[in-house]
């Protein structure tokens, strides 16, 4: 399906991969993956005491919450 931009000059076609990314269940799977990675990094940070691993873990948690909110927003 093609759609026009605001200017009407260019037609944007979404690939199947782009359409798949906007489905709620794909967003939730991504959120689960980010939560898993965040758990791993924060566990490593507790064992080693490195601040960089805490930072990476917090960023991954932020991405996970972002994808959960997008999944809820796209579903309703």
C-alpha positions in Angstrom: 0.0 0.0 0.0 1.4 3.4 -0.9 0.8 6.6 0.8 1.6 10.2 -0.1 3.5 12.6 2.1 2.2 16.0 3.1 3.7 17.6 0.1 2.1 15.0 -2.2 5.2 14.6 -4.4 6.8 11.5 -3.0 5.1 8.1 -2.6 6.4 6.0 0.3 6.1 2.3 0.1 6.5 0.3 3.3 8.2 -3.0 3.1 6.8 -6.1 4.9 9.5 -5.8 7.5 8.4 -2.2 8.3 4.8 -3.3 8.6 5.8 -6.1 10.9 7.6 -3.8 13.2 4.3 -1.9 13.9 2.5 -5.0 15.2 1.8 -5.1 18.9 3.1 -8.6 19.4 6.4 -7.8 17.8 6.8 -4.8 20.0 6.2 -7.0 23.1 8.7 -9.5 22.0 11.3 -6.8 21.5 10.4 -5.5 25.0 11.0 -8.9 26.5 14.3 -9.2 24.7 15.4 -5.8 26.0 14.3 -6.7 29.6 16.3 -9.9 29.3 19.4 -8.1 28.1 18.9 -5.4 30.8 18.7 -8.1 33.5 21.9 -9.7 32.2 23.8 -6.4 32.2 22.6 -5.3 35.6 23.5 -8.7 37.0 27.0 -8.3 35.6 27.2 -4.8 37.0 26.3 -6.1 40.5 29.0 -8.7 40.3 31.7 -6.4 38.8 30.7 -3.0 40.2 31.2 -1.3 36.8 29.1 1.8 36.2 29.1 1.4 32.4 27.1 -1.9 32.8 24.6 -0.2 35.0 24.2 2.5 32.4 23.7 0.0 29.6 21.2 -1.9 31.7 19.2 1.3 32.4 19.2 2.3 28.7 17.9 -1.2 27.8 15.1 -0.9 30.4 14.2 2.4 28.9 14.0 0.8 25.4 11.9 -2.0 26.8 9.3 0.3 28.4 9.3 2.4 25.3 8.3 -0.7 23.2 5.7 -1.8 25.8 4.1 1.6 25.6 4.1 1.6 21.8 2.6 -1.9 21.7 -0.2 -0.7 24.0 -0.7 2.5 22.0 -0.7 0.6 18.6 -3.2 -2.0 19.8 -5.9 0.4 21.0 
